[in-house]
């Protein structure tokens, strides 16, 4: 489901409890959640945010009256050289999978406390619940590694997690005007 601000407003529930969390790989995920949180609040929803590190601080400053629950981040390390980026990420796949598993268990505990009607995950692989509608936001449906075989393997791994969500929102246009190009297709 590709969305623009108009489409997302139509999908936002009214008078519900919503749990939302951005990935901690830079501030892009947190900034992408800001208009969604504003829309949720405008629709009279009770919003809880889970965030880590810099994302948490940004969202606390933007939404000082919201409950922001600190959660652990994925703590991904990037290679200093662009040529080593994929290798670095490949070696961290077990850590990413473990963090997603821990995150899934943590969401179950949080959900028991706040009873959300909807969960929105901005690229957090484990931020979902089996009994609560869960949405995954990503701009990267296709993964580009520079190697066709690795592209297919990375995409399969990504889709294993993505398919566990009830919906996937892609913050981009579907056609030629797309911001992320082939990454979001």
C-alpha positions in Angstrom: 0.0 0.0 0.0 1.7 3.2 -1.2 0.7 6.2 0.7 0.8 10.0 0.5 -0.3 12.2 3.3 -3.9 12.2 2.1 -4.1 8.4 1.8 -2.6 7.9 5.3 -5.1 10.2 6.9 -7.9 8.0 5.5 -6.3 4.9 7.1 -5.8 6.5 10.5 -8.4 5.2 13.0 -10.4 7.4 15.4 -10.5 7.1 19.2 -8.2 4.1 19.4 -5.0 3.3 21.3 -2.0 3.2 19.0 1.5 2.0 19.7 4.1 3.3 17.2 7.9 2.8 17.0 10.6 4.0 14.5 13.8 2.0 13.8 16.9 3.5 15.3 19.1 3.5 12.2 19.4 7.3 11.9 16.7 9.9 12.4 14.9 9.3 9.1 12.5 6.7 10.6 11.6 9.0 13.5 11.0 12.0 11.3 8.8 9.9 9.0 6.7 9.0 12.1 6.2 12.6 13.1 3.4 13.4 10.6 1.8 10.0 11.3 1.8 10.7 15.0 0.3 14.2 14.4 -2.5 12.6 12.3 -3.1 10.0 15.0 -3.5 12.7 17.6 -5.7 14.8 15.3 -8.0 11.8 15.0 -8.4 11.7 18.9 -6.2 8.6 19.3 -4.3 7.8 22.4 -0.7 7.4 21.2 2.2 5.6 22.8 5.7 5.7 21.3 8.5 3.3 21.8 11.9 4.6 20.7 15.6 4.4 21.5 18.5 6.8 21.7 18.4 9.9 19.3 15.0 8.9 18.0 13.6 9.0 21.5 15.0 12.4 22.2 13.7 13.8 18.9 10.2 12.5 19.5 10.2 13.7 23.1 11.1 17.2 21.9 8.4 17.1 19.2 5.7 15.5 21.5 6.5 16.5 25.1 3.0 15.3 26.3 3.2 11.8 24.9 4.2 8.7 26.7 7.5 7.6 25.1 8.7 4.2 26.3 12.4 3.7 26.0 13.3 0.5 24.2 16.6 -1.0 23.1 17.9 -0.2 19.6 19.4 -2.6 17.0 22.8 -0.8 17.4 24.0 -1.6 13.9 27.5 -0.7 13.1 28.3 0.6 9.6 31.6 0.0 7.7 33.8 3.1 7.3 34.2 2.1 3.7 31.2 2.0 1.3 32.6 -1.2 -0.2 32.4 -3.0 3.2 28.8 -2.0 4.0 27.1 -5.2 2.8 29.7 -7.4 4.4 29.3 -5.5 7.7 25.5 -5.9 7.6 25.7 -9.6 6.6 27.8 -10.4 9.7 25.3 -8.6 11.8 22.2 -10.5 10.5 22.2 -12.9 13.5 22.2 -9.9 15.9 19.4 -8.3 13.9 17.3 -11.5 14.0 17.9 -11.8 17.7 16.9 -8.2 18.4 13.7 -8.6 16.3 12.8 -11.7 18.4 13.4 -9.8 21.7 11.5 -6.9 20.3 8.5 -9.2 19.5 8.5 -10.5 23.1 8.8 -7.0 24.5 5.8 -5.8 22.4 3.7 -8.6 23.9 4.5 -7.3 27.4 3.8 -3.6 26.4 0.6 -4.6 24.7 -0.6 -6.3 27.9 -0.2 -3.0 29.8 -1.6 -0.5 27.3 -4.0 -2.6 25.2 -3.4 -1.0 21.8 -5.9 -1.4 19.0 -3.2 -0.8 16.4 0.6 -1.2 16.2 2.7 0.7 13.7 6.3 -0.2 13.1 8.6 2.0 11.0 11.0 -0.7 9.9 11.3 -2.5 13.2 11.2 -6.1 12.3 9.9 -7.5 15.5 7.5 -4.6 16.5 4.3 -6.4 15.9 1.7 -8.6 17.7 -0.1 -11.7 16.5 -3.4 -10.6 17.9 -3.4 -6.9 17.2 -3.4 -5.4 13.7 0.2 -4.5 13.0 1.5 -2.2 10.2 5.0 -2.2 8.8 6.3 1.0 7.2 9.2 0.7 4.8 10.5 2.5 1.7 12.6 -0.5 0.8 10.7 -3.4 -0.7 13.6 -4.2 -2.9 17.1 -4.4 -1.4 20.1 -3.4 -3.5 23.4 -4.8 -2.6 25.3 -4.6 -5.9 25.0 -8.4 -6.3 21.9 -10.0 -7.9 22.2 -13.2 -5.8 22.6 -11.2 -2.5 19.7 -8.9 -3.6 17.4 -11.9 -3.8 18.6 -13.4 -0.5 18.3 -10.1 1.3 14.9 -9.5 -0.1 13.8 -13.0 1.0 15.0 -12.4 4.5 13.3 -9.1 4.6 10.0 -10.5 3.4 10.1 -13.3 6.0 9.6 -10.5 8.6 7.4 -8.2 6.4 4.9 -10.9 5.7 4.2 -11.3 9.5 2.6 -7.9 9.5 -1.1 -7.3 8.6 -0.3 -4.4 6.3 2.8 -2.8 4.7 2.7 1.0 4.1 5.2 2.3 1.5 5.7 6.1 2.0 6.3 6.8 -1.7 4.5 7.2 -5.0 4.0 4.1 -7.0 4.8 5.5 -10.4 7.8 7.2 -12.1 7.6 10.1 -9.6 8.8 7.8 -6.8 11.4 9.1 -4.4 13.1 5.9 -3.6 13.1 4.6 -7.2 13.4 0.8 -7.5 14.0 0.4 -3.8 10.3 1.0 -3.1 9.0 -1.2 -5.9 
